[in-house]
Amino acid sequence: MTDALVDGPTDDGTGGDPQERARRWRLLLGEPAAEPLGARLSAEDAAVDAALAEVYDSERTQGGGRSARGGLGSSAPHVVRWLGDLRTYFPSTVVQVVQRDAVDRLGLRQLLLEPELLEAVEPDVHLVGTLLMLSRAIPERTRSTARAVVAKVVAEVERRLADRTTQAVTGALDRSTRTRRPQLRDVDWDRTIAANLAHYLPEHRTVVPERLVGRGRRRTTAARDVVVAVDQSGSMAASVVYASVFAAVLATMRSLRTSLVVFDTAVVDLTDQLDDPVDVLFSTQLGGGTDINGALAHCASLVTRPADTLLVLISDLYEGGVRDEMLARVAAMTAAGVQVVVLLALSDEGAPAYDHENAAALAELGVPAFACTPDAFPDLLAVALAKADVAAWAERTLGTGR
């Protein structure tokens, strides 16, 4: 860590700049060195300092020993955020060193190495995010326990949300296929009678069907295509869990053709694993950079019926790829008829951090961008699949602004 912070890369343009070297020594030595060095940290440097303090605070200020802070082991959500910060501020080689140090110094090794302890932990989405973030470091003898923890959380999320999702989607698609001028064989008599009760003639004991409601003919192909694209950056851990479960539920519905794409700087299509959301989750790799433009390029290649396609992009919109191309791809897809919805988060974690400039640019393209809770997501799907006004629904239901 010393070399990485003090010496830094030889070609970064700083040369022998004393202010830059003071900055790096300040990051290495911690808060007590601020006054002697006269180094002032930017907001980003302060975040880097906080990430390092979690592991090295005691060592930096006292010359070694276990951190005097509470450590990372007491809060799974905090671990996920911290690991995400590391990947934001340091290259992968440095992240690997700090992560190994954290496991050794702060008790995370016990969580990873003791199946009995892992079994005793109350599993939740945040713990799943932590396990997925550290999945490459989980030893073989603990993998089955980790998988069982993830499976338990997945089953609970499915139990809570699967039926509502199925009902919402089915209802939306059913309404969209009804016709007001059906042929006789397509008349839905129950709904037709209900719609015409005001025209009941008691003397004839009959209803005059002034308005016919049809079922719509049974389709031989999926009514709609749904593409779910999920950002794997560290801050999106809970969103990855919920999105994977929702995609697996949607994949069981014959009326939909569902695809799941996860991405960081690379794009991985996990559609062929949707029969097992646990496999999907263990195929993700939380953390790293973000190339939304690259992900959208792959999503566009999946679109064969633009007018019948819904693309749900789940990302905080911090683009590491080519921003102008990203916006151009969204514009091209919407112009072709694809319905695009952007979720800044799919979680219960409250208002997320996100790139406001990119969100505003998408809004100008007519693409709503907002955070959504898992409980509200089935209703969002119903609104989107019915091709209703998603932005108005979000404003009314979630309190978002246009």
N, C-alpha and C positions, 0 to 999 in steps of 0.2 A: 504493500500500500504506500510506503514511503516514496519509492521511486515513481509510482504512478502520479502522486499528488505534487511532489516537489520538482522533480525533473521534467515530467510531462513529455509530450512528443517533441522531437527536435525540429519539426517543420511546421509548427503552429504559428509562426510569425512573431512570437513574443521575444525571442532571442534572450538577451540578458536583462530584460525589463525588471527593475527592482520591485515595482508595484505588483507585477504578476507573481514574482517569487514570494513576496510577502503574503499575497493572497493564498498561495498554495501552502506556505508554512502555517498560516492561520487555520486553514482547513485541516491540516495534519495535527496541530497541537490543541485545537479546541478554543472555547470561549476565553479562558484565562490569558491566552496569547494575544487577544485582540488589541488591548491597550499598548503593550510593549512594542508590537509590530506596527501599530498604527494602520492596520488593514481593516477596511470597511467592506462588508459583504453585500452583494446585490441580493435581490429576493431569491433568485435561483440558487446562488451560493448558500444562502441561509437554509434553503431546503436540502441542499447537498449536505451541509453541516449537520442538520437534524437527522438525516438518514445515517450518517457515520456515527453520530452520538449514540444511537441506539445500541451499537455494538462496541464502540471503542471509547466511550466517554471516560470511563475510569482509567483506562490505559493512557489516553491522551493527556489527562490532567494529573495523574499520579504515577505514571511510568509503568503501569502494568496492573494485572489483577482483574478480577471479575467486575463487570459493570455495576456501579452503585445504583443504577436506575432499575426500574421494575422489570426490565427485560421484555422480550417480544412474546414470550410464551403465554402471557396472561390474556391475550386478546387476539383471537383468530382474524377478525376483520383488520386489526392493526397490522398483523403480519402480512396480509395480502397487500395492503396499501404500501407498507414499507418495501416489500419486494418489488412492487411496481415502480416505486421511486428509484430504487437502485438501477433498474433497467432503463429508466429515463435518463439518469445522470452519468452512468458509467458504461464502458464497453463490456461485452459479455465476459471477457477474461477477468476483469476486475470484479464483476458481479459474482462470478463463481468463487473467488477468493473470499469476499465478504460473506457470502451465503454460508460457506463452510465454516468461517469464523463464528457466525451467528449460531449455527447448529451446535458448535463446540462450547461457546461461552455462555449462551443464554438458555440452555436447557431444551432447545428444539430437538436435539438428538434423541432425548428420552421419548418425545412424542413420536418420532419416526421409527425408533428401534424397539419400542415396547408395545406389542400388540395388546397386552392386557390393559395398558393405560389408554390406548386408542379406543378399545371397546368400552371403556368406562366414560369416555367423553360424551357429552350430549351432542349428537350430530346436528348440524344445521348447514345452511347454504354457505355460510362463511367458512366453516371448517372444510367443506368440500373444496372451496376455492383455494384454501391453504394447501390441501393435499395435492390438488392438481398443479399448483404453482411449484411444489417441491417434488412432484412425482418422479423426476429423474433421479432423485437422491434417496427414494424409499428403498430400503433393502428388500431382498426377495422374501424373507420370512415374514415381513409385515405387509406385503402387497395384498395378500388375500384379505387381511383385516381392513386395510384401507379401501379395498374394493367393496367390502361389505358395508362400510360406513357410507360410501358414496351411493350404493344401491339403496340403502335405507332412506336416505334423504330424497333420492329420485322417486322412490315409491310413495313417499309422503306427499311430494309435490304433485305427482300424478293423481293420487287419491283426491287431493284438494281441488285440482283444476281441470282434470281430463274431461269429466262429464260436462262441466259448464262450457268448455271449449267446443266439444262435439255438438252440444245443443245449439250454441250460438252460431257456429258455422253452418250446421244443417238448416237452421231456420233462415239464415241469410240467403243461402243458395236456393232454398225452396221458394222464398218470396221472389227471388230474381227470375225464376223459371215460370212463374205463373203468367197466364195470359188472359186478357179480358175478352178475347174473341176466339175461344177454343172450338175445335171441332167436337161433335157430340161425344165421341169416344174419349175425349180428353177433359170433359167437364168434371170438376171436383164438386160433387153434389152437396157434400156437407158444408163446404165453405160458401157455395152458391146460396144455399138456403139461409145460412147465417147472415149473409150480406143482404138478403132481400126480405128479412122479417118485417120490415116496415110496410111491405106490400102484401101482407097476409089478408085474405078475404074470408072472414068468418062464415059468411053465408055459404061459401063453397068449400070451406075447410081446406084451403090450399094457399100456397104462396105463389105469387106471380113473379117469376124470375126475370126481372127487367135487366139485371146485370149478371152475366155468367162469369164464373171464376174457373179457370182451367189449371190443371196440374202442370202443364208443360210436358212435352214428350221426354221419355227417359233417354238420357244421353248414353252413347256407347263409349265415350271418352270422358275424362275428368272435366268437370264444369269449369274449374279454374286451376291455374298453376300458381303456386306460392314458392317464392325463393326467399329464404331467410339467410342473411349474411351477417356474421357476428365478428366484431372486433375482439381479438384475443389479448389486447394490452392488459397490463396488470390491474388497472382500475376497473376493468369490465368483468371481473371474476364472477360476481353474482349473476350478471346478465348472461354470461356464457352458460351457466348452469340452467337457468330458467329457459333460455332460448333452445337449448338442446332438448329439454323435456317437451316443450311445446311443439317443436319440430317433429319429435317422435310421435306425439299424439296425432298431429295433422297427417303424418305419413300413413296412419292406419285407416284414413278415410278415403274411400274410393272416389268420392266426388272431387278430391283434390290430388294434384300431382305436386309433391313437396320436395324441395331441394334444400340442403343445408350446406352452407359454405362458411368456413372459419378462416380468419386471416390475421397476420401481422405484417411482416414484410414479404411473406410468402402466402400463397392461397392454397387451402386444402379443401377439397369437396368430400364431405362425409355422408353424402346421401345414401350410399350403399350400406351404411351402418345404422340407419335410423330405426331398425327393428330392435336395437338395444341401446338405449340412451346412456347406459353406463360405459359401454364401449366407446360411444361418441365422446364422452367427457374425458376418458383416458387417452383419447387420440388428439385432444387439444394440447396446446403448449402455451400456457398463460405467460404473458410478459413479452418484452421485445418492442420493436418498432411498429409502425402502422403505415400500410399502403392501401388506402381506401380506393384509390384510382385503379390499382391492379385488381383488387377484389371485384370492383364494378365491371371491369373488362371481362372477367370470368362469368359474372352473373349475366351479362349481356349475351354471352355465348349460349346460355341455357334457355334464353327466351325464344320460343318458336311461335307463340300466339300472343303478341303484345297486348291486344285488347282484352285478353283473358288472363293476364299475368299481374300478380301483386308481388312487389319486391319490398321486403321489410329489412332495412339496413339498421343494424344496432351498433352504434359507435358514438364515442364522445367527440368525433369529428376533428381530432388533432391529427391532421394529415401529414404524413412523412413523405408521401409521394408527390406527384405533380398536381397541384391544386386546380389549376385551370382545366386540365384534362378531366379531373374528377367531376367538376361542375358541368363540363361539356358532355360527359357521358350521361349524367343524370338528365340533362336537357334533351339529349337525343332519345333516351328511353321514354321519357314522358311524351315527347312529340310523336313517338311511334305508337303510343297508346298504353304503355306500361304504367300501372299505378304504383307510385313510389312513396313509401312512408319511412321516415327516419326516426328511430327511437334513440335518444341520448343515453338512456339506460333502461333496462328492463329489470327492476329490482325494487325492494322496499327500503332502500337506503337514503331516501330523500333527494333533495335537489343535487344533481351531479355537477361536477366541473366539466365544461365543454368549450369548444371553440365557437365563440359567439359570432365571429365574422363569417365562418362557414355556414353556421345555422341561418344567419340572415341572408346569405347568398342563396341558399336552398329555398328559403321562403319566397324570395323574389322569383324563383322558378316555379312557384306554386306547389312546392314540396314541404309539407309540415314537418317540423322537427321538435320533439318534446320527449320528456321522460314519462315512462308508463310503469305502473305497478303490475306485478303478475296477476293480481285479482281483476284488474281492469282490462287486461290483454284480450280475453275472450270477446268482450264487448267491442273492443277496437277492431278485432278481426271481422266481426259481424258487420260493423259499419263499413269497413274497407271493402269486404267482399260484395256488399250490397251497392258499392260504388256511390255511397253517400258522402257528405262533406266531413272528412276526417278532422280537419282543422276546427270546424265548428263544434264537433263532438268533443275534441280535446279541451277546447275552451270552456265548454259547458260542464264537462264531467271532471276534468283534471285541474281546471282553473288556470290553464295556460293562456297566454296572450297571443293574439294573432301577429 
